[in-house]
Amino acid sequence: MAAARFDVIGIGNAIVDIIGRCDEAFLTDVGAAKGSMRLVGADDIKQIYKKMGPAVEISGGSAANTIAGVASFGGKAAFLGTIADDEFGKIFGHDIRSIGVTFDVAPIANGAPTSRSLILVTPDGERTMNTFLGISTSLSEAQLNANLIRESKILYLEGYLFDEPQAKQAFHSALQTAKGSNRKVALSLSDGFCVDRHRGEFLKLIRSGIDILFGNESEIKSLYQTESFDLAAKNASEDAKLAVLTRGEKGSVIFCEAKSIEIAREYVPELVDTTGAGDLYAAGFLFGYAKGYELAICGQLASLAASEVISHIGARPEVSLNELARDKGLI
Amino acid sequence: MAAARFDVIGIGNAIVDIIGRCDEAFLTDVGAAKGSMRLVGADDIKQIYKKMGPAVEISGGSAANTIAGVASFGGKAAFLGTIADDEFGKIFGHDIRSIGVTFDVAPIANGAPTSRSLILVTPDGERTMNTFLGISTSLSEAQLNANLIRESKILYLEGYLFDEPQAKQAFHSALQTAKGSNRKVALSLSDGFCVDRHRGEFLKLIRSGIDILFGNESEIKSLYQTESFDLAAKNASEDAKLAVLTRGEKGSVIFCEAKSIEIAREYVPELVDTTGAGDLYAAGFLFGYAKGYELAICGQLASLAASEVISHIGARPEVSLNELARDKGLI
């Protein structure tokens, strides 16, 4: 196996988040299930945007947030995803490149606009996402730079890619490329409803050899169609080589072969916005894993990164995670 | 004088802020004077953006921020400013309308893009602005809805408008319309360098009958070309009917005829980003003034609004200023 230029390469939807506050009644009004991600069309996103309050625009995208987190820890990272030749595409490209991430997918002109997600944050800090995929539906095998994948220790894929047939194909192709170079492959289940839409395929994929599986409680329960977290976790630990499951306030658990390691949740003085919590958890874990730290440390790095991102608006770290981790004595 | 539909109408540049953190060396590198606003061209803004770190996009614009603040206090407000038919124009229009502000200037298609300002925030929380005016330079008399001006108790103008000949003409025309309907006219000096560029005209304007003059220490010193705040303040209090001068940590002073009222600075647990401090100070004062509160209360409302906006990223309030003011027993 050749030396790896990158610790992690992520493939996902390149999204700009439009984040605003709302009350619970607003979610009902626009028909959104609290805490979930749903795909909406061009007209729907216009309607919801028109109704919602003032917002801020910040680069997002699940795997992209994870990659931003890896870079913030000081890891070498790359990202593959599709943007349009428009203002949101420029914002996305700028933000990810400016933190040292390799991102060289060419913008697509004269097509759909760059993806955006209207993220509604309720007073309890929970986020509910309404995503218009736009140009992300054009993500294809042709756009993936196979060399970058071969040169990365870990390939990280977001489950959301399964929502589009062409992206799903690109996903499988990337996976084969990584496997062909003996790289590790990590998958995030992304969202409970997303799991619901693609359960069979996800299971097949995981059983075919995913090295690291990330999921939260609702996703993993949805995957194994059970109300019992313990049962779902047992299944996951049998199916994936490494299952890393988050449980919100209850912390998280890493399952590796017959062992399980419980990771306590990091203390957060004020929960402001949960957007990116799972993404940054994955960032900490993947950074630690790529750097060869033991699993308990990987979990603590994960927990630390998640705690930073939920203490402010937006899904990417506002401070250096490398410094945070050093201050904690973790790295 | 007919009953007024609006408490305040603001005229200014309609800007989307692109806010990112940087160190002092970065300001030197891009040749920006810390704490100031400078106008940059299309190429320069691209170059600075390329060099700067990740950013968030939030609606801004000096007078627009003030108007957003008036609305947050529960005042009836309107805004006049020019946007392009592009994503940033949509963001600006959405954000200001979604808080109940009347904003019905039609976007201009096929011209320059919507104005944007790269705002660099140093570790001390101070902001330095690099503004590309874009379509704002097209602000003209023809776009001003004279009826809205006649129907507003106070017309609020930002000094930045003087940087463009056409906008300056619109500024004067709006002022005449307001005066013709016996409305009050308020002016913000905007920026020390802006005052430097237009000192003679500003003085003439203020002496011709500005009812409320807003300025900070550096602006007012620049206006009267003196290093003495006391001397500058004395001059301002003679030239304007009401001079409202902010002094950062030292609080602010309201000069009205022979009297002066000192307003203490509101306690801020953590100064995060000074963007919008002066704009929101003006918002609190104008809201109080339009509602007929005594000057000391107007000053306290001003101070309260400024303290809220510097405690987070972005130049517009994140919480209801009306509720904040009620909690303080001010209204």
Interface residues (C-beta under 8 A of the other chain):
Chain A: Y49 K50 M52 G53 P54 A55 V56 E57 I58 S59 A68 D86 E87 F88 I91 H94 D95 I96 S98 I99 G314 R316
Chain B: Y49 K50 M52 G53 P54 A55 V56 E57 I58 S59 A68 D86 E87 F88 I91 H94 D95 I96 S98 I99 G314 R316
